[in-house]
Amino acid sequence: MLKLDFHPSGRHFLQIPGPSPVPDRILRAMSYPTIDHRGPEFGALGRKVLTDIKKIFKTEQPVVIYPASGTGAWEAALSNTLSPGDHVLMFETGHFATLWKKMAENLGLRPEFIGLPGTEGWRRGVQPDMIEARLRADTGHGIKAVCVVHNETSTGVTSDIAAVRRAIDAAGHPALLLVDTISGLGSADYRHDEWGVDVTVSGSQKGLMLPPGISFNAVSAKALEASRHAKLPRAFWGWQEIIEANKNGYWPYTPNTNLLYGLSEALDMILEEGLDNVFARHQRLAEAARRAVRAWGLEIQCQDPAVYSPVLTGVVMPQGVDADAVRKRIYERFDMSLGQALGKIRGTMFRIGHLGDCNDLTLMATLAGCEMGLQLSGVNLAGSGVVAAMDYLAKAQDTPALKAAA
Ligand SMILES: Cc1ncc(COP(=O)(O)O)c(C=O)c1O
């Protein structure tokens, strides 16, 4: 038998920006016995999760649930709506935008990757004016889709999707709008219908507090219509058959029953807390984390306060400090995992995840681990980030529950 000897006392601090810690309530729900996926109980479960997930996407339209990681749902979004050789406009916000673009190439699409020069785009959000200008120049309407990442997990930037919609409309362009909110959903406000998004892609292991393994496409009527003519080959990912089976709460294949138990529980938890309270909690934790970074005298990866992410904070290391060495020290000494810097900015910063099942004290412990680890790594700190964060959190009254407790 595999010997699992890596569990020291207390809980591991899983403070990467997803997978996020799975609450006991969800773990327990996932341990229910697996049932017949064509039986009556399953149909009721299917109908419940398919209805309630729409509240999280803020949509009245179908949400397709796949037994796959987020990458699968990326592929589903592209392959259901586009044809070989189609020109798509994608915006470089960081590592995940880059991976989605690579996937578009691999599928035989022609992605055009626009963005700010060098790594500047990895410190700011999507620039809607650049999208508008590019679409205005496309007078023949050759561009079939605009693809953007809502919460760029590699940098800690949450782009303004409503502004991207306005840019497309201002250019009078018919391109579809495809949005990845794999790490935003359930943590940052998201409005599939109101923002006129055609396909929203998301995943289970971030704000929804589930293990990795399910992912989503929320689909507009325009996207569904496009799928009737789109010619990219697709079989497993095809929307039509799944949406048809979903009408009765079933899937055309064997869905992952136990993760759907977990999803049902997660949706109950989020809706019980209230979406607005969930978003306020994430904003509060993110603000506390940023105050800590500033008190340490370090830079935040995101340089535009208008698009700071409520999900994670990127902490830039001073010149000459290897962020991965700091992370390693924190992992070994304090049993805490932090996110590494990916792609173009590897080694320059680390990412603190403050998403999902996270509260004020979880964050305080996380910041304490970071502060001690930075000190042990010989990083010169201007002051205590822990004290700055405590000062802020102690006074926060951003939800009815906090006001009542004040
Ligand atoms: C923004 C974003 N897009 C896509 C992905 C890929 O999803 P997955 O790793 O679940 O396939 C991730 C994963 O972290 C992500 O954060």
Ligand as a Chemical Component Dictionary entry (heavy atoms), coordinates in Angstrom:
data_LIG
# 
_chem_comp.id                   LIG 
_chem_comp.type                 NON-POLYMER 
_chem_comp.pdbx_formal_charge   0 
_chem_comp.three_letter_code    LIG 
# 
loop_
_chem_comp_atom.comp_id 
_chem_comp_atom.atom_id 
_chem_comp_atom.alt_atom_id 
_chem_comp_atom.type_symbol 
_chem_comp_atom.charge 
_chem_comp_atom.model_Cartn_x 
_chem_comp_atom.model_Cartn_y 
_chem_comp_atom.model_Cartn_z 
_chem_comp_atom.pdbx_ordinal 
LIG C1 C1 C 0 -7.959 30.997 -15.316 1  
LIG C2 C2 C 0 -7.729 29.545 -15.543 2  
LIG N1 N1 N 0 -8.016 29.029 -16.748 3  
LIG C3 C3 C 0 -7.834 27.724 -17.001 4  
LIG C4 C4 C 0 -7.310 26.868 -16.068 5  
LIG C5 C5 C 0 -7.104 25.420 -16.392 6  
LIG O1 O1 O 0 -8.019 24.655 -15.659 7  
LIG P1 P1 P 0 -7.686 23.156 -15.206 8  
LIG O2 O2 O 0 -6.343 23.166 -14.586 9  
LIG O3 O3 O 0 -8.804 22.825 -14.250 10 
LIG O4 O4 O 0 -7.757 22.318 -16.437 11 
LIG C6 C6 C 0 -6.986 27.366 -14.803 12 
LIG C7 C7 C 0 -6.403 26.481 -13.771 13 
LIG O5 O5 O 0 -5.916 26.904 -12.765 14 
LIG C8 C8 C 0 -7.209 28.730 -14.540 15 
LIG O6 O6 O 0 -6.911 29.244 -13.346 16 
# 
loop_
_chem_comp_bond.comp_id 
_chem_comp_bond.atom_id_1 
_chem_comp_bond.atom_id_2 
_chem_comp_bond.value_order 
_chem_comp_bond.pdbx_ordinal 
LIG C1 C2 SING 1  
LIG C2 N1 SING 2  
LIG C2 C8 DOUB 3  
LIG N1 C3 DOUB 4  
LIG C3 C4 SING 5  
LIG C4 C5 SING 6  
LIG C4 C6 DOUB 7  
LIG C5 O1 SING 8  
LIG O1 P1 SING 9  
LIG P1 O2 DOUB 10 
LIG P1 O3 SING 11 
LIG P1 O4 SING 12 
LIG C6 C7 SING 13 
LIG C6 C8 SING 14 
LIG C7 O5 DOUB 15 
LIG C8 O6 SING 16 
# 
